[in-house]
Amino acid sequence: MNAVRPLVLVAGSLLFAASAATFAATPALAQTTITKSESAASGKAVRLAIAPNLKKDCSAGPMPEFKVTVAPKNGATISRTGKQKTPATYRCPNKDVAVQALFYQSNANFTGADEVTFEIKNADGQVQTQNIKITVGPAAAKKDGDAKKEGTDL
């Protein structure tokens, strides 16, 4: 079996975290679901996951695919593509890569709990399921420089 490395956003930077769980290219019922928590401001987009188009051997492969299997009840998901450099600590360090990212944005003025479940098919064709429990709080007052932090920019 090959290990799938979940990709998560931590404090505004890209983190390619290693997972102790392993996944095989088997039916979805046999897979483990990774559950995570995320916070979001009402009506503001927050990145839930990001995946590069890198194969296990660090060569470029097809773009990863996100498939939302349980949509959020109080918001929407947004998928975006772009380019980023992998962190120095990633298995393929400092590579400029194409990435696919999934964002969540709550309905305007919604606060409370929401949830989304999705599958990520990586460049090697392996599929990982993630369940994100989202706590949506009131939108904070804007400060100078906040415009760059908002939205769906990678």
N, C-alpha and C positions, 0 to 999 in steps of 0.2 A: 504494500500500500504506500501511497505517496502522501506526505503531509501537505495540507493546504494551509497557506499562511493568510489569515484574515488581515484586512487592511483597514485601519481605523484612523480617525482624526483625533489628535490629542493636542489641546492648547493651541489650535490654529496651525499646526504643522503636520506634515505627512508622516505617519508612523506605520511601517510595515512590521506588524507584530507576529511572532512565531506562535503557533498553536500546538499544544501538546496532543490534541486530538488528530486522528488521521481519518482520511476519507478515501473510499474507493469509488471508481466510476460504476456505481451500482444504482438501483432504483432509489428514488427519493425517500421511500419508507425506511430504508436501511441506514440512512444518514443521520448524523447527530446534528441537532440545531444548536447553534451558539446564541446565547441570550446576552444582550448588553443593555445598558441604560444610557440615555442621552437627555440633555436639557436643551430647551429651545425657548426663545422669546416669542410671544404671540405674534403671528403674521410674518415672522422672519424665517428665512431659510437657514437650515443647519445641515451640514454634510454628515451623512450616516456612514458611508463607506466609499472607498476608492480602490480601484484595482488596475494594475498595469497590464500591458499587452505582452508581458515577458513569459516565455516558457521556462521550464525548470532549468534548462541549460543556459539561460540568460539571453537566448536569441529572441528576436521579435516574433510574435505570433499574432493570431487574430485578436481583435478587440474583445475584452471581457464583456459578458452579457449579464444584465440584471433582469430578473423576472420577479415582479411583485406578486406574491402568492396570497397574501392577506393585506389588503389596502388599509390605510389608516381611516378611521371613522370621522375624524375631525380635522382633516387636512389632506394634502396631496403629496405625491412623490414627484421628483423632477430628476431626469437623467441627463448628464452632460458629459461631453468628451473634451479632452485638452491634452496638454503636454506638461510633464514635470520631471524633475531629477529625483532619482531614488536616493534615500538617505545613505550615508556612509556605512551604516550598520546593517543595511539590507543585504540579502544573499547575492544580489547583483548591484554592488555599490556604485553610486555616482553615475548612473546611466540616464540619459535623456530618453524618456519613454512616453508613448501615448497612454493615456489613462481614461477610464470610464468611472464616473462618480455618480452616486445616488444621494439626493438631498430630500429633506422633508420640510414642508412649510404648512403650519397650522392655518385653519380658517381665521379670518380677521376677528379679533376680540375673544378668541377661544383661549381659555386657560383650563388646565387639568391634565388628565392622563390620556395618552394616545398610544398606539402600537402599530408597527408594521413588520411584516415578515417577507423576506425576499431570498431568492437564490442568486448566487454569483457563479457563473460558469467562467473559469479562468482560461488563459491562452492554451493550456494543455488539455482542455475539455473536462476538467474536474469540476464538480458542482459542490458548493457549500451553502447551507441554509443559515440565515441569521434572523433572529427575532430581536427587534429593538423596541424597548419600552421607553417612551418619550414623556418627559414631564414638561409641560408647556406653562410658562409663567408669563406675567404681564410684560409687555414691551417696555424696556427701559428708555428713559429720556436720552436723546442723542447727544453725544459729545463730539468735539472736534476730532476728525479722523475716523469716526465710526462708519462713514460711508463705504470705506474699503472693506470692512469686516462683514457687511451685509450682502445678501444676494447669493447667487449660485456660482460665483467665480471659484475656480478650483484653487 
